[in-house]
Amino acid sequence: YALRSDTTDTGASDDLTTPTLNLSDASNVVLAFDSESLPYSASTFYEVHASVDNGQSWEIVFTYMRALLDLGEAASFTRHHIPIPQAAGKSQVAFRFHARGGDSQSRGFWAIDNVNISADKSVATPIQLTASKAANGRVNISWTGGQGPFTLQKKSTLTGTWANVVTTGDRSALVEAAGGAGYYRVVEGAAP
């Protein structure tokens, strides 16, 4: 990807945006890319943005806003590694390379190559259930661990078939205890 500024319009902009990424089971997210830029105008800004809500909002995570280069300075390709902690565990992550501003002399540019997003896979915490007696013949089932949404399932016998009771983003459910003994489990994900 390369962008050359050839306008005096200081409000001009151009974007290169990644597809949306599911990083819900990721930790230690790092955005890496090679970049070369040559700003020739004080109104030209080159920024890298991150979004954790599928592009509804963007946060600046890196900028060339004259902090790294002097105007007209010789450009050089550089590898950048930017930690993006806010993307860990999120399911709608996107990155965008955003250039804005003008260069009436048509000499400024920004080149981007070898974009890579790396992360460690999170180790899931096992789900552990706790049951407590509640009022009116009910049982409060709560759990820790796992990653929601969750589906609470029940079966009447050890050899029976699991039946879905409720799907929730919470970590507890109040269920009827009628019908005698039962076996419960919580699985990650919405019920099919």
N, CA and C of each residue as an Amber inpcrd file, in Angstrom:
protein
   576
   0.8560000  -1.1710000   0.0000000   0.0000000   0.0000000   0.0000000
   0.8970000   1.2260000   0.0000000   0.5860000   2.1750000  -0.8060000
   1.3360000   3.4260000  -0.8200000   0.3710000   4.5700000  -1.0760000
   0.6420000   5.6980000  -0.4640000  -0.1750000   6.8940000  -0.6270000
   0.7550000   8.0560000  -0.9130000   0.4410000   8.8170000  -1.9170000
   1.1980000  10.0200000  -2.2210000   0.2690000  11.2080000  -2.1090000
   0.6670000  12.2020000  -1.3550000  -0.1360000  13.4150000  -1.1920000
   0.1050000  14.3330000  -2.3670000  -0.9400000  14.6640000  -3.1100000
  -0.7760000  15.5940000  -4.2240000  -1.9150000  16.6030000  -4.2600000
  -2.3100000  17.0380000  -3.0760000  -3.3800000  18.0190000  -2.9800000
  -3.0160000  19.0570000  -1.9310000  -3.5350000  20.2470000  -2.0630000
  -3.3400000  21.2760000  -1.0420000  -4.4550000  21.2400000  -0.0050000
  -5.4250000  20.3480000  -0.1870000  -6.5610000  20.2160000   0.7320000
  -6.0820000  19.5790000   2.0280000  -5.9850000  20.3610000   3.0880000
  -5.4990000  19.8360000   4.3690000  -6.5040000  18.8980000   5.0230000
  -7.7230000  18.8440000   4.5100000  -8.7330000  17.9250000   5.0440000
  -8.8020000  16.6160000   4.2850000  -7.9960000  16.4500000   3.2300000
  -8.0120000  15.2120000   2.4460000  -7.5310000  14.0520000   3.3090000
  -8.0960000  12.8550000   3.0900000  -7.6600000  11.6930000   3.8570000
  -7.8330000  10.4200000   3.0390000  -7.1140000   9.3940000   3.4470000
  -7.1960000   8.0910000   2.8030000  -6.9450000   7.0430000   3.8740000
  -7.6130000   5.8730000   3.7480000  -7.4920000   4.8200000   4.7440000
  -7.1930000   3.4790000   4.0980000  -6.4380000   2.6730000   4.7920000
  -6.2550000   1.2570000   4.4870000  -6.6990000   0.5350000   5.7460000
  -7.7770000  -0.2750000   5.6510000  -8.3690000  -0.9100000   6.8250000
  -8.3060000  -2.4200000   6.6940000  -7.9250000  -3.0930000   7.7830000
  -7.8790000  -4.5490000   7.7860000  -9.2950000  -5.1100000   7.8700000
  -9.4740000  -6.3680000   7.5110000 -10.7560000  -7.0250000   7.8090000
 -10.9410000  -7.1140000   9.3230000 -12.1680000  -7.3210000   9.7660000
 -12.4390000  -7.4930000  11.1910000 -11.8650000  -8.8210000  11.6540000
 -11.2120000  -8.7950000  12.8180000 -10.5440000  -9.9720000  13.3700000
 -11.1970000 -10.3940000  14.6720000 -11.3390000 -11.7010000  14.8730000
 -11.8550000 -12.2340000  16.1240000 -10.6670000 -12.6170000  16.9930000
 -10.3870000 -11.8160000  18.0060000  -9.2820000 -12.0580000  18.9210000
  -9.8010000 -12.3990000  20.3180000 -10.9980000 -12.9870000  20.3670000
 -11.6370000 -13.2610000  21.6580000 -10.8500000 -14.2530000  22.5060000
 -10.0390000 -15.1060000  21.8850000  -9.2320000 -16.0430000  22.6730000
  -7.7510000 -15.6740000  22.6210000  -7.4630000 -14.3830000  22.4360000
  -6.0780000 -13.9320000  22.2850000  -5.6530000 -13.0270000  23.4330000
  -4.3600000 -13.0700000  23.7230000  -3.7460000 -12.1360000  24.6600000
  -2.4480000 -11.6450000  24.0200000  -1.8570000 -10.6170000  24.5670000
  -0.5940000 -10.0600000  24.0660000  -0.6530000  -9.7820000  22.5610000
  -1.6280000  -9.0170000  22.1430000  -1.8110000  -8.6910000  20.7300000
  -0.7720000  -7.6420000  20.3170000  -0.1130000  -7.9000000  19.1740000
   0.8940000  -6.9790000  18.6450000   0.6200000  -6.7600000  17.1570000
   0.5660000  -5.4970000  16.7520000   0.4630000  -5.1200000  15.3460000
   1.8720000  -4.8030000  14.8650000   2.3000000  -5.4580000  13.7900000
   3.6270000  -5.2010000  13.2220000   3.4660000  -4.8370000  11.7510000
   4.3040000  -3.9310000  11.2600000   4.2620000  -3.5360000   9.8490000
   5.5530000  -2.8200000   9.4970000   5.8810000  -2.8720000   8.2190000
   6.9840000  -2.0920000   7.6780000   6.3960000  -0.8010000   7.1390000
   7.1130000   0.2990000   7.3360000   6.5790000   1.5770000   6.9070000
   7.7160000   2.5090000   6.5110000   7.4370000   3.2900000   5.5050000
   8.3430000   4.3400000   5.0810000   7.4920000   5.5650000   4.8070000
   7.8990000   6.6900000   5.3360000   7.1070000   7.8930000   5.0910000
   8.0250000   9.0780000   4.8490000   7.4970000  10.0190000   4.1140000
   8.2140000  11.2450000   3.8250000   7.2050000  12.3890000   3.8140000
   6.9320000  12.9720000   4.9840000   6.0110000  14.1060000   5.0120000
   6.7040000  15.3600000   4.4840000   6.0200000  16.0600000   3.5940000
   6.5870000  17.2890000   3.0330000   5.7410000  18.4970000   3.3900000
   4.7490000  18.2870000   4.2150000   3.8800000  19.3940000   4.5890000
   3.5800000  19.3000000   6.0770000   3.5110000  20.4270000   6.7310000
   3.2010000  20.4620000   8.1670000   1.7690000  20.0330000   8.4400000
   0.9290000  19.9700000   7.3930000  -0.4690000  19.5790000   7.5830000
  -0.6930000  18.0870000   7.3060000   0.3750000  17.3310000   7.0370000
   0.2420000  15.9100000   6.7160000   0.4670000  15.0730000   7.9650000
  -0.4480000  14.1370000   8.2290000  -0.3690000  13.2590000   9.3870000
  -0.5550000  11.8180000   8.9300000   0.2700000  10.9190000   9.4260000
   0.1490000   9.4920000   9.1490000  -0.0730000   8.8010000  10.4910000
  -1.2130000   8.1110000  10.6200000  -1.5980000   7.5040000  11.8990000
  -2.0270000   6.0600000  11.7110000  -1.8530000   5.2770000  12.7600000
  -2.3830000   3.9190000  12.8050000  -3.4290000   3.8960000  13.9100000
  -4.6130000   3.3790000  13.5730000  -5.7410000   3.3430000  14.5180000
  -6.1150000   1.8940000  14.8140000  -6.6900000   1.6740000  15.9790000
  -7.2410000   0.3670000  16.3510000  -8.6920000   0.5550000  16.7680000
  -9.5090000  -0.4430000  16.4460000 -10.9180000  -0.4430000  16.8460000
 -11.2400000  -1.8000000  17.4550000 -12.0060000  -1.8060000  18.5330000
 -12.4450000  -3.0660000  19.1420000 -13.9540000  -3.2460000  18.9800000
 -14.5840000  -2.3600000  18.1900000 -16.0320000  -2.4370000  17.9830000
 -16.3850000  -2.3950000  16.4950000 -15.5870000  -3.1000000  15.6950000
 -15.8340000  -3.2350000  14.2660000 -15.8590000  -1.8900000  13.5280000
 -14.9860000  -0.9750000  13.9540000 -14.8600000   0.3000000  13.2640000
 -15.8490000   1.3680000  13.6750000 -16.6360000   1.1350000  14.7210000
 -17.5610000   2.1670000  15.1860000 -16.8000000   3.3300000  15.8150000
 -15.6850000   3.0130000  16.4820000 -14.8220000   4.0450000  17.0500000
 -13.3700000   3.6100000  16.8580000 -12.4760000   4.5850000  16.7990000
 -11.0640000   4.3230000  16.5280000 -10.2060000   5.0220000  17.5750000
  -9.0890000   4.3810000  17.9280000  -8.1250000   4.9480000  18.8620000
  -6.7690000   5.0100000  18.1530000  -6.0900000   6.1390000  18.2560000
  -4.7570000   6.2680000  17.6590000  -3.7740000   5.4530000  18.4930000
  -3.0370000   4.5240000  17.8410000  -2.0430000   3.7090000  18.5420000
  -0.6180000   4.0330000  18.0860000  -0.4910000   4.7690000  16.9930000
   0.8220000   5.1480000  16.4830000   0.6350000   6.3280000  15.5390000
   1.5990000   7.2460000  15.5410000   1.4960000   8.3940000  14.6430000
   2.8740000   8.8490000  14.1800000   2.9140000   9.3750000  12.9690000
   4.1110000  10.0120000  12.4260000   3.9830000  11.5280000  12.4910000
   3.1090000  12.0320000  13.2880000   2.8080000  13.4720000  13.2960000
   4.0500000  14.2920000  13.6280000   5.0050000  14.2930000  12.7100000
   6.2430000  15.0610000  12.8230000   7.0800000  14.6740000  14.0280000
   6.6830000  13.6580000  14.7940000   7.4540000  13.2550000  15.9640000
   8.6720000  12.4230000  15.5650000   8.5720000  11.6550000  14.4870000
   9.6580000  10.7680000  14.0930000  10.4810000  11.3070000  12.9400000
   9.9080000  12.1870000  12.1380000  10.5900000  12.6690000  10.9460000
  10.5090000  14.1830000  10.8540000  11.5590000  14.7610000  10.3400000
  11.5150000  16.1810000  10.0020000  10.9760000  16.3220000   8.5920000
  10.3500000  17.4420000   8.2960000   9.8140000  17.6610000   6.9560000
  10.9410000  17.5650000   5.9300000  10.7380000  16.7530000   4.9050000
  11.7080000  16.6120000   3.8350000  12.8830000  15.7050000   4.1550000
  12.9090000  15.1300000   5.3500000  13.9980000  14.2330000   5.7430000
  13.9760000  12.9800000   4.8720000  15.1140000  12.3940000   4.5960000
  15.1900000  11.1780000   3.7860000  14.4230000  10.0560000   4.4820000
  13.5760000   9.3910000   3.7200000  12.7530000   8.3200000   4.2700000
  13.5640000   7.0350000   4.3780000  13.1870000   6.1830000   5.3020000
  13.8060000   4.8580000   5.4140000  12.7420000   3.8780000   5.8890000
  12.7960000   2.6600000   5.3140000  11.8310000   1.6340000   5.7040000
  12.1580000   1.1610000   7.1090000  11.1520000   1.1030000   7.9740000
  11.3350000   0.7080000   9.3670000  10.2670000  -0.2980000   9.7440000
  10.6360000  -1.3100000  10.5310000   9.6920000  -2.2950000  11.0610000
   9.1880000  -1.7750000  12.3970000   7.8710000  -1.7300000  12.5540000
   7.2410000  -1.2650000  13.7930000   6.5200000  -2.4290000  14.4620000
   6.6180000  -2.5180000  15.7830000   5.9080000  -3.5090000  16.5910000
   5.1550000  -2.7300000  17.6590000   3.8250000  -2.7460000  17.5750000
   3.0070000  -1.9380000  18.4790000   2.1110000  -2.8500000  19.3150000
   2.3290000  -2.9290000  20.6360000   1.4220000  -3.6970000  21.4920000
   0.0330000  -3.0570000  21.4880000  -1.0010000  -3.8990000  21.3630000
  -2.3880000  -3.4100000  21.3510000  -3.1560000  -4.1620000  22.4520000
  -2.9220000  -3.8370000  23.7230000  -3.5570000  -4.5860000  24.8130000
  -5.0810000  -4.5090000  24.8030000  -5.6480000  -3.4090000  24.3030000
  -7.0990000  -3.2560000  24.2960000  -7.7840000  -4.2270000  23.3310000
  -7.0320000  -4.8730000  22.4250000  -7.6180000  -5.8170000  21.4670000
  -7.7170000  -7.2320000  22.0300000  -6.9910000  -7.5210000  23.1000000
  -7.0070000  -8.8640000  23.6840000  -8.4020000  -9.2100000  24.1930000
  -8.8930000 -10.3740000  23.7940000 -10.1980000 -10.8390000  24.2440000
 -11.3760000 -10.2270000  23.5130000 -11.1500000  -9.4460000  22.4780000
 -12.2340000  -8.7900000  21.7380000 -12.5100000  -9.5350000  20.4330000
 -13.7700000  -9.5350000  20.0140000 -14.1670000 -10.3170000  18.8360000
 -14.3650000  -9.4780000  17.5750000 -14.2590000  -8.1500000  17.6640000
 -14.4900000  -7.3000000  16.4960000 -13.3810000  -6.2590000  16.3710000
 -12.1580000  -6.7580000  16.1720000 -10.9800000  -5.9000000  16.1370000
 -10.6350000  -5.5500000  14.6840000 -10.2970000  -4.3040000  14.4450000
  -9.8320000  -3.8690000  13.1270000  -8.7280000  -2.8350000  13.3220000
  -7.8760000  -2.7410000  12.3290000  -6.8090000  -1.7430000  12.3250000
  -6.9300000  -0.9270000  11.0490000  -6.5460000   0.3410000  11.1340000
  -6.5760000   1.1600000   9.9290000  -5.3520000   2.0630000   9.9170000
  -4.8260000   2.2160000   8.7290000  -3.7280000   3.1310000   8.4620000
  -4.3790000   4.3610000   7.8320000  -4.2430000   5.4870000   8.4980000
  -4.9920000   6.6880000   8.1390000  -4.0210000   7.8200000   7.8030000
  -4.1280000   8.3330000   6.5940000  -3.3140000   9.4690000   6.1670000
  -4.2340000  10.6520000   5.9320000  -3.8250000  11.8180000   6.4140000
  -4.6390000  13.0060000   6.1780000  -3.7410000  14.2160000   5.9830000
  -4.2590000  15.1620000   5.2460000  -3.5370000  16.3980000   4.9890000
  -3.1520000  16.5270000   3.5350000  -2.5170000  17.6150000   3.1930000
  -2.1610000  17.8790000   1.8050000  -0.6960000  18.1980000   1.6320000
  -0.2300000  18.0840000   0.4010000   1.1570000  18.3980000   0.0430000
   1.1380000  18.9900000  -1.3570000   1.1880000  20.2820000  -1.4490000
   1.0670000  20.9410000  -2.7530000   2.2450000  20.6600000  -3.6800000
   3.3620000  20.1780000  -3.1370000   4.5360000  19.9130000  -3.9650000
   4.5790000  18.4650000  -4.4590000   3.6240000  17.6300000  -4.0560000
   3.5080000  16.2320000  -4.4960000   4.7680000  15.4140000  -4.2190000
   5.4040000  15.6760000  -3.1020000   6.6150000  14.9160000  -2.7820000
   6.4310000  13.9920000  -1.5780000   5.4370000  14.2420000  -0.7450000
   5.2280000  13.4240000   0.4440000   4.5620000  12.1010000   0.1150000
   4.8810000  11.0580000   0.8820000   4.2410000   9.7520000   0.6790000
   4.3280000   8.9320000   1.9540000   3.5250000   7.8500000   1.9770000
   3.5660000   6.8770000   3.0650000   3.3950000   5.5100000   2.4370000
   4.3260000   4.6120000   2.6620000   4.2610000   3.2430000   2.1520000
   4.1820000   2.2830000   3.3250000   3.3140000   1.2630000   3.2070000
   3.0940000   0.2680000   4.2670000   3.1890000  -1.1120000   3.6350000
   3.8680000  -2.0410000   4.3090000   4.0260000  -3.3920000   3.7740000
   4.1470000  -4.3680000   4.9380000   3.9230000  -5.6420000   4.6420000
   4.1320000  -6.7430000   5.5960000   3.3960000  -6.5460000   6.9190000
   2.0980000  -6.2380000   6.8290000   1.2760000  -6.0630000   8.0240000
   1.0090000  -7.4360000   8.6480000   1.2110000  -7.5290000   9.9690000
   1.0250000  -8.7930000  10.6720000   0.4460000  -8.5090000  12.0560000
  -0.5620000  -9.2900000  12.4330000  -1.1160000  -9.2130000  13.7830000
  -0.7910000 -10.5280000  14.4570000  -0.0860000 -10.4680000  15.5800000
   0.2640000 -11.6860000  16.3070000  -0.3060000 -11.5970000  17.7160000
  -0.5250000 -12.7640000  18.3080000  -1.0780000 -12.8120000  19.6570000
  -0.8110000 -14.1810000  20.2520000  -0.8780000 -14.2430000  21.5660000
  -0.8240000 -15.5140000  22.2700000  -2.2500000 -15.9950000  22.4600000
  -2.4360000 -17.2880000  22.3500000  -3.7650000 -17.8520000  22.5960000
  -3.9690000 -17.9300000  24.1070000  -5.0890000 -17.3900000  24.5500000
  -5.4010000 -17.4260000  25.9820000  -5.6900000 -18.8440000  26.4280000
  -5.2670000 -19.1480000  27.6180000  -5.5730000 -20.4460000  28.1940000
  -6.9060000 -20.3200000  28.9230000  -7.8440000 -21.1330000  28.5140000
  -9.1870000 -21.0650000  29.1050000  -9.1610000 -21.5320000  30.5550000
  -9.8710000 -20.8130000  31.3820000 -10.0440000 -21.2080000  32.7650000
 -11.2180000 -22.1780000  32.8270000 -11.0390000 -23.3590000  33.4200000
 -12.1450000 -24.3200000  33.4520000 -13.3570000 -23.7610000  34.2040000
 -14.5250000 -24.1770000  33.7650000 -15.7640000 -23.7620000  34.4130000
 -15.9790000 -24.6090000  35.6610000 -16.2770000 -23.9430000  36.7760000
 -16.5510000 -24.6350000  38.0290000 -17.9090000 -24.1700000  38.5480000
 -18.7800000 -25.1450000  38.8350000 -20.1570000 -24.8640000  39.2680000
 -20.2890000 -24.8570000  40.7850000 -21.2290000 -24.0390000  41.2430000
 -21.6490000 -24.0310000  42.6350000 -23.1700000 -23.9380000  42.6300000
 -23.8060000 -24.7510000  43.4690000 -25.2740000 -24.7220000  43.5700000
 -25.6590000 -24.3850000  45.0020000 -26.7100000 -23.5610000  45.1340000
 -27.2210000 -23.2330000  46.4640000 -28.7410000 -23.1810000  46.4060000
 -29.3490000 -23.5950000  47.5080000 -30.8050000 -23.6270000  47.6000000
 -31.3420000 -22.1920000  47.6540000 -32.3860000 -21.9440000  46.8780000
 -33.0430000 -20.6360000  46.8670000 -34.4910000 -20.8200000  47.3120000
 -35.2430000 -19.7470000  47.4020000 -36.6350000 -19.7840000  47.8470000
 -37.5380000 -20.4280000  46.7930000 -38.7140000 -20.8960000  47.2450000
 -39.7790000 -21.4110000  46.3770000 -39.3540000 -22.5930000  45.5080000
 -38.5800000 -23.5050000  46.0680000 -38.2010000 -24.7130000  45.3460000
 -37.2520000 -24.4720000  44.1840000 -36.4500000 -23.4690000  44.2830000
 -35.4950000 -23.1700000  43.2150000 -34.0650000 -23.4110000  43.6800000
 -33.1780000 -23.5180000  42.6880000 -31.7500000 -23.6780000  42.9520000
 -31.0230000 -22.5890000  42.1760000 -30.0890000 -21.9240000  42.8710000
 -29.2480000 -20.9390000  42.2050000 -27.9520000 -21.6390000  41.7960000
 -27.7010000 -21.6910000  40.4890000 -26.4720000 -22.2900000  39.9870000
 -25.5890000 -21.1600000  39.4910000 -24.3750000 -21.0900000  40.0230000
 -23.4240000 -20.0550000  39.5940000 -22.1200000 -20.7380000  39.2040000
 -21.2910000 -20.0180000  38.4390000 -20.0510000 -20.6180000  37.9670000
 -18.9810000 -19.5570000  37.7620000 -17.7650000 -20.0310000  37.7620000
 -16.6010000 -19.2000000  37.4510000 -15.8690000 -19.8510000  36.2830000
 -15.0020000 -19.0910000  35.6530000 -14.2080000 -19.6180000  34.5440000
 -14.9580000 -19.5500000  33.2310000 -14.2640000 -19.9680000  32.1770000
 -14.8630000 -19.9720000  30.8480000 -15.0610000 -18.5770000  30.2910000
 -15.5880000 -18.5400000  29.1010000 -15.8570000 -17.2680000  28.4320000
 -17.2380000 -17.3430000  27.8000000 -18.1160000 -16.4030000  28.1540000
 -19.5020000 -16.4130000  27.6940000 -19.6630000 -16.0550000  26.2440000
 -20.8680000 -16.2110000  25.7330000 -22.0700000 -16.6040000  26.4720000
 -21.9960000 -18.0640000  26.9140000 -22.8560000 -18.4170000  27.8710000
 -22.8870000 -19.7510000  28.4470000 -24.2570000 -20.3810000  28.2340000
 -24.2840000 -21.7020000  28.1110000 -25.5420000 -22.4360000  28.0820000
 -25.5490000 -23.3990000  29.2610000 -26.5520000 -23.2400000  30.1410000
 -26.7540000 -24.1510000  31.2560000 -27.5780000 -25.3210000  30.7370000
 -27.1010000 -26.5420000  30.9890000 -27.7960000 -27.7500000  30.5300000
 -28.0910000 -28.6540000  31.7200000 -29.1360000 -29.5060000  31.5520000
 -29.5590000 -30.4150000  32.6140000 -29.9060000 -31.7630000  32.0030000
 -29.6650000 -32.8250000  32.7930000 -30.1950000 -34.1380000  32.4560000
 -30.6480000 -34.7950000  33.7560000 -31.6430000 -35.6830000  33.6570000
 -32.2600000 -36.2850000  34.8470000 -31.4820000 -37.4750000  35.3720000
 -30.7900000 -38.1820000  34.4980000 -30.0030000 -39.3520000  34.9010000
 -28.6100000 -39.2400000  34.3070000 -27.6780000 -40.0170000  34.8390000
 -26.3160000 -39.9760000  34.3240000 -26.2340000 -40.3880000  32.8620000
 -27.1260000 -41.2790000  32.4500000 -27.0920000 -41.7560000  31.0640000
 -28.0530000 -40.9890000  30.1560000 -28.7440000 -40.0050000  30.6910000
 -29.7150000 -39.2340000  29.9110000 -29.0510000 -38.2820000  28.9240000
 -29.8800000 -37.5740000  28.1880000 -29.4190000 -36.6130000  27.1970000
 -29.4580000 -35.2150000  27.8000000 -28.4320000 -34.4290000  27.5210000
 -28.3880000 -33.0510000  28.0090000 -29.4440000 -32.2110000  27.3050000
 -30.1870000 -31.4290000  28.0870000 -31.2000000 -30.5150000  27.5490000
 -30.8180000 -29.0930000  27.9470000 -30.9890000 -28.1580000  27.0230000
 -30.6690000 -26.7610000  27.3110000 -31.7040000 -26.1710000  28.2600000
 -31.2190000 -25.4940000  29.2930000 -32.0840000 -24.8230000  30.2560000
 -32.1530000 -23.3280000  29.9430000 -30.9900000 -22.6840000  29.7860000
 -30.9410000 -21.2560000  29.5130000 -29.5820000 -20.9020000  28.9040000
 -29.5820000 -19.9090000  28.0160000 -28.3440000 -19.3280000  27.4980000
 -28.2500000 -17.9190000  28.0520000 -27.0780000 -17.5590000  28.5870000
 -26.9260000 -16.2810000  29.2580000 -25.4940000 -15.7730000  29.1420000
 -25.3500000 -14.4880000  29.2750000 -24.0250000 -13.8740000  29.3580000
 -23.6020000 -13.7180000  30.8060000 -24.5340000 -13.9990000  31.7320000
 -24.2480000 -13.9140000  33.1630000 -23.5040000 -15.1610000  33.6270000
 -23.1840000 -15.1970000  34.8950000 -22.4810000 -16.3420000  35.4720000
 -23.3200000 -17.0140000  36.5580000 -24.6420000 -16.8970000  36.3940000
 -25.5420000 -17.5910000  37.3200000 -26.9100000 -17.7310000  36.6710000
 -27.6750000 -18.6880000  37.1920000 -29.0470000 -18.8920000  36.7180000
 -29.8600000 -19.4600000  37.8690000 -31.1110000 -19.0300000  37.9720000
 -32.0520000 -19.5190000  38.9660000 -32.9660000 -20.5110000  38.2610000
 -32.9640000 -21.7850000  38.7170000 -33.7200000 -22.8290000  38.0270000
 -34.6720000 -23.5240000  38.9950000 -35.7410000 -24.0790000  38.4270000
 -36.6990000 -24.8450000  39.2110000 -36.0570000 -26.1710000  39.6150000
 -36.2780000 -26.5930000  40.8510000 -35.7010000 -27.8490000  41.3380000
 -36.7230000 -28.9770000  41.3110000 -37.8880000 -28.7420000  40.7300000
 -38.9390000 -29.7630000  40.6860000 -38.4730000 -30.9800000  39.8940000
 -38.9980000 -32.1450000  40.2300000 -38.6670000 -33.3520000  39.4750000
 -37.5480000 -34.1600000  40.1000000 -37.1450000 -33.8560000  41.3060000
 -36.1180000 -34.6580000  41.9600000 -34.7160000 -34.2990000  41.5220000
 -33.8310000 -35.2800000  41.6110000 -32.4140000 -35.0790000  41.3280000
 -32.1880000 -34.7380000  39.8670000 -31.1450000 -34.0190000  39.6280000
 -30.7610000 -33.6690000  38.2630000 -29.2850000 -33.3670000  38.2210000
 -28.7440000 -33.3900000  37.0460000 -27.3400000 -33.1120000  36.8230000
 -27.2440000 -31.8910000  35.9140000 -26.3600000 -30.9720000  36.2850000
 -26.2130000 -29.7430000  35.5320000 -24.7780000 -29.5900000  35.0330000
 -24.6600000 -28.8970000  33.9130000 -23.3420000 -28.4900000  33.4120000
 -23.5180000 -27.1680000  32.6760000 -22.4140000 -26.4500000  32.5470000
 -22.3940000 -25.2060000  31.8050000 -21.3880000 -25.3670000  30.6740000
 -21.8140000 -25.0280000  29.4620000 -20.9290000 -25.0820000  28.3160000
 -20.7820000 -23.6700000  27.7430000 -19.6190000 -23.4040000  27.1780000
 -19.3960000 -22.1110000  26.5590000 -20.1060000 -22.0320000  25.2290000
 -20.6710000 -20.8690000  24.9470000 -21.3460000 -20.6630000  23.6630000
 -22.8410000 -20.7430000  23.7910000 -23.5110000 -20.1500000  22.8150000
 -24.9730000 -20.1590000  22.7780000 -25.4670000 -21.5330000  22.3760000
 -26.6700000 -21.8690000  22.8200000 -27.2840000 -23.1530000  22.4840000
 -27.5460000 -23.2290000  20.9870000 -27.3130000 -24.4110000  20.4000000
 -27.5530000 -24.5640000  18.9600000 -29.0280000 -24.4830000  18.6120000
